[in-house]
Amino acid sequence: MLQTRKIPICAPVLGERELEYLTKCIRSSWISSLGPFVGEFEDKFAHFCGTRFGVTTNSGTTALHLALVALGIGRGSEVILPTFTMIASINAIEYTGAKAILVDADPETWNMDVSAVHKKITGKTKAIMPVHIYGHPTDMDPIAEIASEHGLRIIEDAAEAHGARYKGRTVGSLGDVGSFSFYSNKIITTGEGGMNVTKDQELADKMRWLRAHAFGRGGKHFWHEALGYGYRMTSLQAAVGLAQMERIDDMISRRINHARLYNKLLENLSHDKIILPPEMKWAKNVYWMYSILLNDPSERDNIMSWLSERGIETRTFFYPIHRQPYYAPRYGGESYEVADDISRRGINLPSGSGLTDDDISYVSENVLDFFKRN
Ligand SMILES: *Cc1c(COP(=O)(O)O)cnc(C)c1O
């Protein structure tokens, strides 16, 4: 088959502004984490999330780890999270020595089944980590209720959901800490990078201290009272982040418009052949990944190759944590049927903010053609 087009799943959108700020950064010689760029990026993004403090890191994974450590979570603690998520969510818990407790997915939102959380609470539970999968927020009120009842912390893994809203409130501001990733395929990028946002100044200060080797205070610089980390973001990354912040609203509306167009063009397949992505009444989905479920899971590999032959990149859904070779031996005793089901049936279609309506139409036509083929 002659490939006339190449449509990537999720390419970054970079422009002159990024170059301009990077150049400014290099000319200023502020290329480590010192200097004005990092703080400015933290303030802008924290404000965007409706929080007060931002603490950048060198990845989304290290942001999650730093948040857990700063909240005092370690050996002997338990943290509840969904089994249907990207591997970094649980890895961050694993690094602390705490035990991760899995819950199944919700069949409608694909996020954690919030009704299953209370059954998992023990005397050791310290925190809940909801993950806003593919840009759709988790139903947070029931989680907040359980957390306040049992004195638990909430760490939102918002790596896929910059700007998503739950009942009008921006994700990242709904728990104790919101962790974001700025990896190159995320909604905004710094190449690699992450950030924790919080309203708690003391917690922000602690995260700032721990991310930079826990250097001593009060004049004794090379004096360390805690185990610190080398988790700082560079000014070069923050300069790119500042340029991305100028277009974040536009990037999100482009994704939402693409999702609407996909929904319209694929509507005729809906229910019979595929399930379109969720958007609950109380949610603003930012569609990090425009994702569909196939009714017949045995079609998944076929449609992915069909689209690939036509230059269209797709991805399978995440394999749930309880199926991952590294974690499976510890989580074999329980079944997570919804996570297994959506993981077998789901694919992500091209979703980057830089796609055109014409790209979306091309992808949709090829999806329609696949189901017409015999
Ligand atoms: C991307 C992602 C992360 C990790 O971010 P990195 O910046 O790649 O470390 C964590 N959690 C979720 C849900 C993600 O999608």
The ligand as an SDF file (V2000), in Angstrom:
LIG
                    3D

 15 15  0  0  0  0  0  0  0  0999 V2000
    3.3300    9.9650   31.5710 C   0  0  0  0  0  0  0  0  0  0  0  0
    2.8010    9.4940   32.8640 C   0  0  0  0  0  0  0  0  0  0  0  0
    3.5680    9.4930   34.0310 C   0  0  0  0  0  0  0  0  0  0  0  0
    5.0680    9.6760   34.0520 C   0  0  0  0  0  0  0  0  0  0  0  0
    5.5690   10.7810   33.4970 O   0  0  0  0  0  0  0  0  0  0  0  0
    7.1110   10.8270   33.0090 P   0  0  0  0  0  0  0  0  0  0  0  0
    7.2810   12.3030   32.8350 O   0  0  0  0  0  0  0  0  0  0  0  0
    7.1870   10.0500   31.7510 O   0  0  0  0  0  0  0  0  0  0  0  0
    7.9410   10.2760   34.1020 O   0  0  0  0  0  0  0  0  0  0  0  0
    2.9620    9.1400   35.2270 C   0  0  0  0  0  0  0  0  0  0  0  0
    1.6670    8.7920   35.2780 N   0  0  0  0  0  0  0  0  0  0  0  0
    0.8970    8.7580   34.1810 C   0  0  0  0  0  0  0  0  0  0  0  0
   -0.5340    8.3700   34.3310 C   0  0  0  0  0  0  0  0  0  0  0  0
    1.4310    9.0800   32.9410 C   0  0  0  0  0  0  0  0  0  0  0  0
    0.6770    9.0160   31.8380 O   0  0  0  0  0  0  0  0  0  0  0  0
  1  2  1  0
  2  3  1  0
  2 14  2  0
  3  4  1  0
  3 10  2  0
  4  5  1  0
  5  6  1  0
  6  7  2  0
  6  8  1  0
  6  9  1  0
 10 11  1  0
 11 12  2  0
 12 13  1  0
 12 14  1  0
 14 15  1  0
M  END
$$$$
